[in-house]
Amino acid sequence: MSALVESPLQLLCAVEAHAAGHVTPSATRGRIVARSDVPTLAIAVGALRDLGLPDGLDVTVGPPGRAFGDGPVHLVGDPFSGVFQTALARAGAPGRIVVVDDGLATLDMARRLVDGEPMVRLSTPAGPLRYTLGAVTTRRLRRLARAGRLTVCTMLPLDDDLADALGALGVDVVAHAFEWLASRPDAGAPATIDEPTVVVGSGLVADRLVHADQYAAWLAGLAADGPVRYIPHRRHDPLVTALFERLPGVRVDSPGAPVEIRLRGLGADQRVVSLPSTSAVTLTRLLVPRGVGVLPQDVPDSWWTERATPALREHLGVAADLARAAAGRGVGEPGSRAEHRSGPRSRSVA
């Protein structure tokens, strides 16, 4: 097995897929290449090595071109990636492809695969060349699915209609809930976080999809109710983060290892708050069984910038529903709600 991962979440999910035997049960070793030009990926690799990698798995940091060899199985975390799409277009006849999670983009990938639409990102306008490459990618993945050579390994609670449509196409859908990470001893957990509220930073600010001043006012409102530990997103605006460091009651960490690793030592007297994001789902999987509250927040309409299209807003808005489903509630089932000063509604999944 060879794998290309381009984000900390993809890396963690690739390790989970290997540990569960979903990638290549008959192989003795697997190799994951984490892109050397992606910020914080090297830190994520180090954090996973500190936990002790599963048997038969090597993880290295290097250029993406090293990730695709001649092995029978290729693992990818981002089918929208130009690196992956180019490699797939050039490949003669890939044996089997395993797709692991890349956040909420995994849902968009699944729907495009079912509908036969080109693999182009919602958040980035695609030119003619990328549109054509995305169309080729969809056709090749659908061909692999019909041949029984495409697996999607996901921690997202897919709705029944989407899961059935993928199965009808021939996709082997397998689920995980971070069982390998949960099995790691607490002795390997990072330093204790004492604050009762942890805010997981959002990439929406750095991507200019929500207004930074509205976001800062919300964070200040949370801190007015008690001490807050803020963990910046790996795509954060340094100037905005520097502003947060000056807010009373807010302690800002440095971007680093995935929050799924950093926060696994939280206790039942603490809570995690974030805007709609995949971390709301992943942390629900890991922390709710420990009694930790995970509260994804609705984004008020006034927060969105002109860059946030209606389709993108709707896509991001499913995170809270997915978190509730991951906690064992049905999608659309009401969760408990609590109002936070200067900000959006919270949806508790604890």
Residue pairs with C-beta under 8 A, 6 or more apart in sequence:
1 18
1 23
1 24
1 27
1 29
1 30
1 31
1 71
1 72
1 73
1 74
1 75
1 98
2 30
2 31
2 33
2 67
2 68
2 69
2 71
2 73
2 74
2 75
3 14
3 23
3 30
3 31
3 32
3 33
3 67
3 74
3 75
3 76
3 77
4 33
4 35
4 64
4 67
4 68
4 74
4 75
4 76
4 77
4 81
4 83
4 84
4 87
5 11
5 14
5 32
5 33
5 34
5 35
5 41
5 75
5 77
5 100
6 34
6 35
6 38
6 41
6 64
6 77
6 78
6 81
6 83
6 102
7 38
7 41
7 77
7 78
7 102
7 103
7 234
8 40
8 41
8 44
8 234
8 257
8 258
9 77
9 101
9 102
9 103
9 258
9 260
9 278
9 282
10 77
10 78
10 100
10 101
10 102
11 32
11 34
11 41
11 44
11 45
11 48
11 59
11 77
11 258
12 44
12 48
12 178
12 181
12 258
12 260
12 261
13 77
13 100
13 101
13 153
13 154
13 155
13 176
14 32
14 75
14 77
14 100
15 32
15 48
15 53
15 54
15 57
15 59
15 180
16 100
16 153
16 155
16 176
16 178
16 179
16 180
16 181
17 23
17 75
17 98
17 100
17 153
17 176
18 30
18 32
18 54
18 56
18 57
18 75
19 54
19 57
19 179
19 180
20 153
20 174
20 176
20 179
20 180
22 98
22 151
22 153
22 174
22 176
23 30
23 73
23 75
23 98
23 153
24 30
24 72
24 73
24 96
27 56
27 71
27 72
27 73
28 56
29 56
29 57
29 58
30 56
30 57
30 58
30 75
31 57
31 58
31 59
31 60
31 69
32 57
32 58
32 59
32 60
32 75
33 60
33 61
33 62
33 63
33 64
33 66
33 67
34 41
34 42
34 44
34 45
34 59
34 60
34 61
34 62
35 41
35 61
35 62
35 63
35 64
36 42
36 61
36 62
36 63
37 63
39 234
39 235
39 255
40 234
40 255
40 256
40 257
41 61
42 61
43 256
43 257
44 257
44 258
44 261
45 59
45 60
45 61
46 257
47 256
47 257
47 258
47 261
48 59
48 261
49 59
50 188
51 181
51 184
51 188
51 261
52 184
52 188
53 59
54 180
60 66
64 83
67 87
68 74
68 87
68 91
71 95
72 95
72 96
73 95
73 96
73 97
73 98
74 94
74 95
74 96
74 97
74 98
75 97
75 98
75 99
75 100
76 84
76 97
76 98
76 99
76 100
77 99
77 100
77 101
77 102
78 84
78 102
78 105
79 85
79 99
79 109
79 119
79 137
79 141
80 102
80 105
80 109
80 119
80 120
80 121
80 134
82 130
82 133
84 137
85 119
85 133
85 134
85 136
85 137
86 133
88 94
88 97
88 136
88 137
88 140
88 141
89 133
89 136
89 137
89 140
94 144
94 149
95 149
96 144
96 149
96 150
96 151
97 141
97 144
97 149
97 150
97 151
98 151
98 152
98 153
99 106
99 109
99 150
99 151
99 152
99 153
100 153
100 154
101 153
101 154
101 155
101 156
101 278
102 109
103 277
103 278
104 156
104 277
104 278
104 315
104 316
104 318
104 319
104 322
105 121
105 122
106 152
106 154
106 156
107 156
107 158
107 162
107 315
107 318
108 121
108 122
108 315
109 119
110 152
110 158
110 162
110 166
111 117
111 162
112 118
112 119
112 138
113 138
113 141
113 142
113 145
113 166
113 169
113 171
114 162
114 165
114 166
114 169
116 138
116 139
116 142
117 138
118 126
118 131
118 132
118 134
118 135
118 137
118 138
119 134
119 135
119 137
119 138
119 141
120 126
120 130
120 131
120 134
122 309
122 311
122 312
122 315
123 207
123 312
126 134
141 150
142 169
144 150
145 166
145 169
145 170
145 171
146 169
146 170
147 170
148 170
148 172
150 170
150 171
150 172
151 171
151 172
151 173
151 174
152 166
152 171
152 172
152 173
152 174
153 174
153 175
153 176
154 173
154 174
154 175
154 176
155 175
155 176
155 177
155 178
155 281
155 282
155 285
155 326
156 281
156 322
156 326
157 281
157 322
157 325
157 326
157 331
158 166
158 173
159 331
163 173
166 173
167 173
177 285
177 326
178 260
178 282
178 285
178 286
181 260
181 261
181 264
181 286
182 264
182 286
184 264
186 264
186 265
189 264
189 265
190 257
190 261
190 262
190 265
192 265
193 229
193 263
193 265
193 266
193 270
194 227
194 229
195 226
195 227
195 228
195 229
195 251
195 270
196 226
196 227
196 269
196 270
196 271
197 222
197 225
197 226
197 227
197 228
197 229
197 270
197 271
197 272
197 273
198 228
198 229
198 230
198 231
198 263
198 266
198 270
198 271
198 272
198 273
199 219
199 222
199 228
199 229
199 230
199 231
199 272
199 273
199 274
200 231
200 233
200 259
200 263
200 272
200 273
200 274
200 277
200 279
200 280
200 283
201 230
201 231
201 232
201 233
201 236
201 241
201 274
202 210
202 215
202 233
202 274
202 275
202 277
203 233
203 234
203 235
203 236
203 277
204 210
204 215
204 275
204 299
204 308
204 316
205 212
205 215
205 233
205 236
205 237
205 240
206 233
206 235
206 236
206 237
206 240
207 235
207 307
208 305
208 307
209 304
209 305
209 307
209 308
209 312
210 275
210 299
210 303
210 304
210 305
210 308
211 302
211 303
211 304
211 305
212 237
212 240
214 300
214 302
214 303
215 240
215 275
215 303
216 240
216 243
216 244
216 247
217 342
217 343
218 297
218 340
218 342
218 343
218 344
219 228
219 230
219 244
219 247
219 250
220 247
220 248
220 250
220 342
221 340
221 341
221 342
221 343
222 228
222 273
222 340
222 341
222 343
223 247
223 248
223 249
223 250
224 249
224 341
225 340
225 341
226 249
227 249
227 251
228 249
228 250
228 251
229 251
229 253
230 244
230 250
230 251
230 252
230 253
231 253
231 255
231 259
231 262
231 263
232 241
232 244
232 252
232 253
232 254
232 255
233 255
234 255
236 255
241 252
244 250
244 252
245 252
253 262
256 262
259 279
259 282
259 283
260 279
260 282
260 283
260 286
263 272
263 283
263 286
263 287
264 286
264 287
266 272
266 287
266 290
266 292
267 290
267 291
267 292
268 290
268 291
268 292
270 292
270 293
271 292
271 293
271 294
271 295
271 350
272 283
272 287
272 292
272 293
272 294
272 295
273 295
273 297
273 340
273 346
274 280
274 283
274 295
274 296
274 297
275 296
275 297
275 299
275 344
276 296
276 297
276 298
276 299
276 316
276 317
276 318
276 319
276 320
277 296
277 316
277 319
278 319
280 294
280 296
280 319
280 320
280 322
280 323
280 349
281 319
281 322
281 323
281 326
283 292
283 294
284 294
284 323
284 326
284 327
284 349
285 326
287 294
288 294
288 326
288 327
288 349
288 350
291 350
292 350
293 348
293 349
293 350
294 323
294 327
294 348
294 349
294 350
295 338
295 346
295 347
295 348
295 349
295 350
296 319
296 320
296 323
296 346
296 347
296 349
297 320
297 340
297 343
297 344
297 345
297 346
297 347
298 317
298 320
298 344
298 345
298 347
299 313
299 316
299 317
299 344
300 343
300 344
303 344
304 313
320 335
320 347
321 331
321 332
322 331
323 347
323 349
324 330
324 331
324 333
324 335
324 347
324 349
325 331
326 349
327 349
327 350
329 335
329 349
335 347
335 348
335 349
336 347
336 348
337 345
337 346
337 347
337 348
338 345
338 346
338 348
339 345
339 346
340 346
